[in-house]
């Protein structure tokens, strides 16, 4: 039926003449309305209009040019479309199309990882939004705002803009599109507790419109919630029921997500062959960017399958692949967050600068008005000048505070206050160069908390955050000021021990391990003891290249987990034997 409709529309476009401008406008609007629901028909209509573009008015050619940019986006030509959209913003005569081009550019910049530019455009779009009456343009801007705020954890803002899309419900699309963004924000913030009426309403609204990609985006969050709640049959049933439908959308990212979720659910059910197939399918979907959650899930499933069947060589390879994907995903989220914070700080500084210039203009106006009253004018000018100096001083102080705050955000982990991964690696590189020059030995210790997901699942993320903070507090007592201490992400930590050999590093790791085992979660029969597994590598055997040193420490950490967890393993020392020492008095350094 869709093919027949497309042929009818193409025929209508071909028959239309320059004397029938309303027919061209109707076709342009028709193409615009189906560009996500029916890409093939969208392209067919555009091709027919392009064949007679010389007969179109200037406004119609601009509209066609904007839709051609959408066509290029659907074909994956992201980077080439950016300058085209910027040209539209500068030169289009229709302010609504200019606004839509800016909204599209904002979304495209986020997709292509130009995060600072994306959040700068977001501010401009939201400034213009109150003056925009076109419902389609408003929906597009509100959806993009909800998406960008969701990506940096600004859940309340994301939910607010999603709800506005739902409330305006332009052409009956708001419940579908706004609902998809809203449910994504609710799941990612831990507020979605059941797959209930809201999920059903969103998918039903999308299917009614033929927006199957949006409907199945909603289902990915429902499936994740089922998996989190160990309702694996429900997750598998939901995903399999709509799998062929997702394949027909031809959206690689969505298909890869379905594959990865099926792989995860089948592995948890014990169906290793199916899990292997879907995980491999997910990785083979041809995603050009390494920054996708589905890659992390698929690599993790392949690692766990290899470990379960005792193929430790493959398990180690998949673990390294999984760790790289996981860190890339987390680093990308950090980069997006830092870009958002930087744009916000720059916007605040700009507002302060504008306020200062406004005050200066007011002073000049007063000088002009009071020019005849020499004595009074002089005194008033002095008072105003003093006020201005004070204001500028406060502005400079505030700006410096913002700069220091941004510097702190770029170096420290927000939850624990220790080095984040970027800053730890930067410090470690500098210490390694110094150690290489003077041929000094040093060690790197990697560790992570055992079964940490069980704590989050059983007691909630607030208790998980407490465990991470308590771990850092206890470990800091045994670290000196020159020993870098960082959080690599999640429950994984690292310390750098300058001037330490393997035995000294092992003793230090045992102190940290025993300190961590003193942490308990819960009460009475439900009490859970916290433990950690450690891996250590030294420059004596691994050299002074940081990548090699971390890889060897990570390999030792993997061996510690494979050997039963809650132990310390030294890279290159076999067999791995768990050793313990008595807990000695804490050191006096800060270990930051």
Residue, then its C-alpha position, 0 to 999 in steps of 0.5 A: x500500500x505504501x508503494x502505491x501511495x508513493x507512486x500516486x504522489x509522484x504522479x501528482x508531483x509530476x503533473x503539477x505545474x508552476x501555476x499550481x503552487x498549492x500542489x507543490x506546498x502540499x507535497x513538501x508538507x507531505x514529505x516533511x510529515x513522513x520523513x521518519x515514519x516512511x523514509x522510502x516514500x519521503x525520498x520518492x516525493x523529494x526526487x519528484x520535486x527536485x526534477x521540477x525545482x526550476x518551477x518552484x518559488x523561492x520559498x518552496x526551493x528553500x523548503x525543498x533544500x531543507x528536506x534535502x538536508x534531511x535526506x542526506x542525514x538519513x543516508x549518513x552524510x552527517x559531517x557534510x550536512x553541517x555547513x549546509x545547515x549553517x548556510x541555511x541559518x544565515x541566508x534563508x528568508x523564512x524565519x521558521x525554516x531558519x529556526x528548524x535548520x538551527x534545531x536540526x543543526x543542534x541535534x546533528x552536532x550532538x550526534x557528531x560529538x561537537x558537544x560545545x557547539x550543540x549546547x551553544x545552539x541549544x541556548x539560542x534555540x530556547x531563546x527563540x522558541x517563545x516567538x515560534x508559532x509553527x507547531x512542527x518547528x516547536x515540536x522539533x525544538x522541544x524534542x531536541x532540548x529534551x534529548x540534549x538535557x537527558x544526555x547530561x543527566x538533567x532529568x527534570x529539564x528533559x522531563x519538562x520539555x518532553x511533557x510540553x511535546x506531549x501536552x501540545x500533541x501536534x498532529x497527534x504525534x506528541x504522545x508518541x515522540x514526547x512519550x519516548x523521550x519522557x520514558x527514556x528519562x524516567x528509566x535512565x534516572x531510575x524513576x520508571x518502576x513498571x512497564x505499565x499504562x504509560x509505556x503501552x500508551x506511548x507505543x500504541x500512539x507511535x504504531x498508530x502513526x506508523x512511527x515504528x522506530x519510536x515505538x521500539x525505542x520505548x520497548x528497549x527501555x521496557x526490556x531493560x527494566x524487565x532485565x533489571x527486575x530479572x523478568x527475563x521471559x518478559x524481556x525476551x518475549x517483548x523483543x522477539x515479538x517486534x524484532x522483524x519490525x525493527x529490522x524493517x526500520x533499517x536503523x542500525x543503532x536500534x537493531x544493534x540495541x535489540x540484539x544486545x538486549x536479547x543477548x543479555x537476556x538469553x545469557x542470564x537465562x542460560x541459553x549460551x548459543x542464542x546469547x552468542x549469536x545475538x551478541x555477535x549480530x549486535x557487534x556486526x551491525x556496522x556502527x561506525x562510532x565506538x560510543x554506543x551502549x549496545x557495544x558495551x553490552x554485547x562485549x560484556x556478554x561475550x566475555x561472560x560466555x567465554x568465562x562460563x565455558x572455561x575459555x579463559x584466553x578468549x575471556x581475557x580478549x573479550x574482557x579487554x574489548x569490553x573494558x575498552x568499550x565501557x571506558x569509551x562510553x563513560x569517557x564520552x558521557x564525561x566529555x558531553x557533561x564537561x561541554x555542557x558545564x563549560x557552555x553554562x559557565x560561559x553563558x553566566x559569565x556573558x550575562x555578568x559582562x552584559x550587566x557590567x556594560x549596562x551599568x557603565x551605560x547608566x553611568x554615562x547617561x547620568x553624567x550627561x543628564x547632570x552635566x549642569x550640576x557640577x558639584x552634585x554631578x562630581x559627588x554622584x559620579x564618585x559614588x557611582x564609580x565606587x559602586x562600579x568598581x565594587x561590582x567589577x570586583x565582585x564580577x571578577x571574583x565570581x568569574x574566577x570562582x567559576x573557572x576554579x569550579x570548572x577546573x575542579x570538575x575536569x579533574x575530580x570525581x564528583x562522587x568521591x572527590x578523588x582524581x577522575x580517570x583523565x586526571x589520574x592518567x595525566x598525573x601518572x604519565x608525568x610520574x612515569x617519565x620522571x621514573x624512567x629518567x632516573x630508572x626508579x621502580x613504581x607500581x600501579x594497583x587496580x581494584x574493583x569492588x566484588x559483586x557491587x551490582x548486587x548492592x545497587x540491586x538489593x539496597x539501591x543506588x544511594x547505598x551503592x554511593x555510600x559504599x563507594x564513598x566509604x571505600x575511598x575514606x578508608x583507603x585514603x588513611x593508608x596512602x601518602x600525599x605523593x601517591x595518586x588515587x583515582x576512580x576509573x569509573x563505576x566501582x573501579x579504582x587505581x593507585x600509583x605507588x612511586x618507589x615501590x617494588x612488588x612486595x611493598x605494593x602487595x602489602x599496601x594492597x592487602x592493607x586496603x583490601x582488609x580496610x574494605x572488608x570492614x565495610x558492611x551493608x544492611x542489618x541482621x541476617x541481611x547484612x552483606x560484607x563488602x570485598x574487593x579484588x586487586x591486580x598489581x603491575x610493576x615497571x620492572x616487568x611491564x616497562x614504563x609505557x602506561x598502556x602496557x602497565x595498566x593492561x598488565x594490572x587489569x590482567x592481574x585483576x581479572x585473574x584475582x576475580x577468576x580465582x574467587x575474588x577478595x584477593x591480591x594478584x601480582x602480574x607475572x607471579x604464578x601461581x596466584x596465592x592469596x596472602x594476608x597481613x595484619x592491618x598496621x597503623x594508617x599513614x598520615x598522607x591524603x592520597x588524593 
